[in-house]
């Protein structure tokens, strides 16, 4: 799809404006609220409606007719210097601010650009619980805010849905079946009118703490402290013709491929199983990478990247895990914190901390997943470090130490930066 940003014009911009107005990120003008064909505001249909038809979809990339004619949706008047509300198809400053606010609320990169991730999030946001029958479909799983709302309700009542990712998968189906059995319903795993009515009658029953953290912590401790047999999937950022960030003679694709090779060797030497989820000549989407990691049934997935910026002053290392306002991956968050602290303690990189995101690679993997951004190739200090084999070796040691600490109970944990995982005899 074509990226949309500040200054663009066209019917697709008008559709984005209508979507953000519907979601409440832009004020509705009198003309909008009375015009036919405009989706109603968020409060216009109840969250748990069971008989009404779902609201009209807001298409985000609808093709124009042969003569380019579209019935534009009027948007609010722009800020100072903008033309009055006669140009709803103009990507003005008001729309830019609204899109950034939406991106921030959804755990996306806040860049004011309508790309594939933001377009997908806008589409998912229009679904409210009760708009459609929900059930598990392996080929085409239901994805949207209605699924996330269902997961959140089941989670608050103590049912194990894994994490609130807005994807109706096998664990969500199992939780729906458990709920239906508890309420005397046919446990078919389908969330229809009867199940919705029972959900509406009940209130939150779990208060305080995070049961998902407890469940995942118990699963980790059950494995024991040994790393033997732990499967780690590695995703070197980019590949094939996709070079990633290129600056000062350094290429993200090649640097991360080298780091992935070093890390694979170090993990294998310490008794872990390590697999690259794609070769150096492959360029895969995040969804394809997640699918390969799931096929491996890995215990952890680590995605390796660098960053770039128009400002030469941007620098530092950061770690990302799955999370949004509804919930997060508890073990993913813990692992991201451990890796981040280990890297910062073993190098002189600036600490840009850990952050929750809903990128597809983090969201669609069934195992705890961490994406590492290991510095800015556009920054002189970071580029010098990334070009050093000593730095990449230190990062490999830091990742291994963090992996070991993840499986240690609190009483056996070591201080940050001091744990050394030995090589197994015969593997060095």
N, C-alpha and C positions, 0 to 999 in steps of 0.2 A: 504494500500500500504506500501511497505518497505521504511523506511526512508533512504535517501542517504546523506552522509556527507564526509568530508575530509578523504581521504585514501581508500574510497570504489572503487571497480572496477566492470565493467560489461557493457552490452549493454545499460542499462538504463542511465548510466552516459554519454555515447556517445550521447544519444538522448537529454539529458539536455544541453550538450555542444552545440549541433546543434541549439537548441532553443535559447540559450543565444547569439550565434553568429548571428542568424537571426535577433534578436532584437537589435543588436548593442552593447551588453555588453562585447563581446569578439571580437577581430579582426579576420577577415576572412583571412585565408591563401590562397595562389594561388591554392593549391590543392582543398580546399573547394569550392572556387568560380567556379572551372571548373568541379567539380565532379557531376555526375548525381544523382538525387534523393535528393539533398540538397535544402531546401527552399531558395528562393531568399532573398537578403537583404531587409530591410524595405522599401527602396525607389524603389524597382523593380516594384511595381504596384501602380498606383495612388490611393489616398485615396477614391476618388469618382468614381472609375471605375464602369460601369453599365452593361458591357457585358461580361467581362472576368471571367473565372472560378476562384474561390478562390484558394490561394496558398495551396500547399500540407500541411496537418496538420503535426505538429511535435508531434508524440506520445511520451508520457512521461512514460508510463508503459506498453509498448508493450510486449506481451509474447514472450519468446525466442522459437525457434524451438526445436525439440526433442534433437538435438545434440548441442543446445546452439548457433547455428550459427546465426549471424547477420551481415549485411553488415555495418561495423562501419563507422561513419563519422569522417573524420580526423579533429582534433582540433589543435589549435595553440600550438606551443612549450611551454613547461612549463617554470617556472622560474629556477633560479640557482639550480642545483642539480637534477632537474627533467630529465626524459628521453626525448629525442627529440620527435617530433610529431608522433612517431610510436605508441603511446599509447593514443588514443583519449578516451578510455573507463576508464581512470584513473581520479579519483576525486582529482586533484592536487590543489596547492595553487592558481593558476590563476583562476580556475573554482570556487573555494571557494570565492575569492574576487569578481568575476563577479556575483555570486549568491547573495552575500550580497548587492552589489550595486543594483541589481534588487529588492530585498526585500525592501530596503530603499525607492526606487522610487515608490513602490506600497503601502506603508503604512503597511507593514507586520513586524513581529518581525524579527530583523536582527540577525539571529543565524547561517547562512551558512548551514542550514539543509533543504533538500528538503522534506518537509512534505506535507500533504494534501492541506493546504492553499496555499503554494508556487506553488505546481503542478497545482492547479486550476487557479492561477493567470497567470502562464505561458501559459496555454491553452487559457485563455481569451485574452491575449495580442496579439495573432496571428491574431485576427479578425480586419480587417480595414473596415471603413464605405464604403459600396458599394460591399463588398464581397458576401453578401447574402441578400435576402428579409427579412425584419424585420416586425414583427407584434406581437400583444398580444396573447399569448397562456397561459391560466391559468394552464394547466397541466404541460407544459414544457416551461417556459418562456425563451426567448432569453437572454443570458448573455454574455458580452464581451466588448472589447474596442470599437467595432463599435457602440454598443448601447450607451456607454458613450459619444462617439463623437457626435452622433445624439442628445443626451440630452443636451450636452454643446452648440451646435449650436442653438437649440430651446431656451434654457435658455438665450443666448446672444441676442436673438431677442425679449425677453420679454415674452415668453410663459411659463406657469406654469408647470414645469415637476417635482416639488417637490425637489428632490435632485439628483445630478448626481451620481447614484450608479451603472450604467452599467447593470441594470436589466430592461427589457422592461415590465413594469407593466401597470395597468389601467391609471395612470396619464400621463405616456409617450404616450400611445395611444390617450388619450384625447388631449394632446398638438399637436400630429401629425395631428389629425383631424382639430384642430383649424388652424394650419398652412395651411393645404390643402384648407380649405374654404377661407382663406385670399388670396390664390394664384389662386383661380378658379379651383381647382382640385376636383375630386371626394373624399369626406371626408371618406375614408374607413379605415383610421388609419394604413395603410400598407406603409412602407417606401421602395418603389421600384425605378426603374429608373427615372420616371417622377418627383417624389418627390425629389429625389437626385439632379436632374438637377436644380430644383427651389431653393433648399438649396444652391447649388453652386453659383447661380447667386446673392444671397443676402449676404450682409456683416453684421457684428455686428451692431445692432441698439441701444442696451442698453450700455451706458458707465458710469463708475463711480458707486460706491456703490454696494450693493448686494440686488437686489429685493427680493430674497428668505428670507432674514432676515426681511425685511419689512412685507412680507406676513405672516410669522410665528409669528412675534411680534403682528400684528393686530389680528390674531386668538387667541393668548394668552390673550390679553387685552379684547377681546370680551367675555371671560368667566367670567370676573370680578375677584375681589380679594378673594372671598370666596373659601375655600377648600372643601366645601360640595359637594359631588358627584364626586370629582376628583378621577380617578381610577389609582392606582399605582400597577404595576406588579413587583414582587420580584423574583429574580433568585438566590437562594443560590448556590454558586459554588460547583459543583460536587454532588454526591449522589450515593446511592446504594453501589456497590463494588468499585466505583471510590472515593478514599479517598482524592485525591488532594495532597497537600504538607503535609508531616508528618515529624515532627522534635521535639525532646526534649519532647516527650510524648503528643504533641499537634497535632491535626488533622484538616486540613482545612475544610473538609466536616462538621465535628461536630461543629466547631466554627462558621461557616457561617450559619448553620442551626439554631443555637441559636440566632445569630444576626438577622436573618430574622424573627424569632418568636417575638423577642423584638420589631423590627421595625414595624411589622404588628400590634401589640398591640398598639403601640404609634400612628400610623397613624389612626387606627380605633377610638381611643379615641378622636382624633381631627377632626373627621367628614369625613375623606377620606375613600374611598373603597380600600382595599388592598388584593391582591391575590398572593399566591405562584403558580408559573407556573409549579412546579413539586414537588412530594412528596419526603421524605427523602430516600425512597428505589428505586428511579428512577435515572438512569444515561442516560441523553439525549444528543444528539449532539446539537451544537449551532443552526443549522438550525431548528431542532425540537423545541427548546426553543423559537426561534423567531416566529415560526408558532403558538405556543400556546399563546404567548403574543398578536399576531395579532388577534387571535380568541376572546380574551378577549376584544378587542378594547380599550386597556388601553391608558391612556393619557401619562404615563411615564413608562419606564422599568429601573429597577436598578439591576445590576448583582453584586454579592458580592463575592470577592475572597481575598486570600492572595498570597504572593509570596515566592519564595525560590531561593537560589543561592549557588554556590560552595564557594563563598567568605562570611565569617561571617561578613564582614564589610558592605555588601549591606543592606540598610535599607530605610524606608520611605513609604509614602502613595502617590498614584497617581490615576488619573482619566482619562478615555478614552472615546472618542466619535467618531462617524463616520466622517471620512474626509480623503481626499487625495488631490493630486495636482489639480484635476478638481473641487473640491467643498467639502462642508461639511454640516452636519446638524446644522443649525444655532441655534436652540433651544437646541439641544443636547450639542453643544459647550458651550453655556451660562450656562446650568444646571451643566455641569461638572465643570466649573469654580466656580460656587456658592458652590457646595458640597465640592470641594477640599478646598476652603478657610475656610468654616465653620469647617471642620474636623481639619484642621491645627490649627485654632484659639482656638479650644476647647480641644485639646490634645497637647502632647509634641512630636508628630510624625514629622519626617523630611518631608519637602515639596518637593516632586518629580514632582509637577506640573501636568498639563493636556496635553494630546497628542491625535492627530487624528490617528485612525486606521481603517482598512477595514475588521476586523474580521466579520465573518458571523452574529453573534448576533447583532452587531452594524449596519451592512449593510442591513439585511433583515427585520428588524423591521420597521413598518410604523409609530411608535411613537418615540419621542426623547428618546434615550437610552444611559445610562452611565454605564460603568463597573468601579467598584472601586477595586483597589488592596490596601488592608488596612494594609500593612506592610509585613515584611519578617519573616517567622517562623524560618529561619536559623540565624536570628540576635538576640542576647540576649536581647537587649532593646525592639525590636518590639514584640518578643515572650512573654516577660513579660507583655506588654501592652495588647496584644491580648488575653492572658489568664485571664485578669481581667474583671469581670462583669461591673465594673465602666466604663472601656474604651468602652465596647460594648454599654452601655447605652448612653455614650456621643456621639458615632457615630450615634445612632438612633436619638438623638436630633438634631445633625448637619444635617442629611439628611432631617428631617422634616422642619427645619428652611430654608434650601436651597429650598425645594419645595414651601414653602410659598413665599419666596422672588422671585421665578420665576414668580409668578402670580401678583406681585405688580408693579404698575407703578413707574418710577424713583422717583417721589416726595414723595412716601409713603415708599420707601425702607429703611431698617434699616442698621446700620453699621454691618460689619461682626462680628459674635460671640456674638451679643447682643440681637438678636431676640428670644423671647420665644413664642411658639405657645401654647395657653392654651388648656386644655382638655375641651370638652363639658360637661355640667352638665348632670349627669346620665350615662355618658360613662366611667368615671374614675373607 
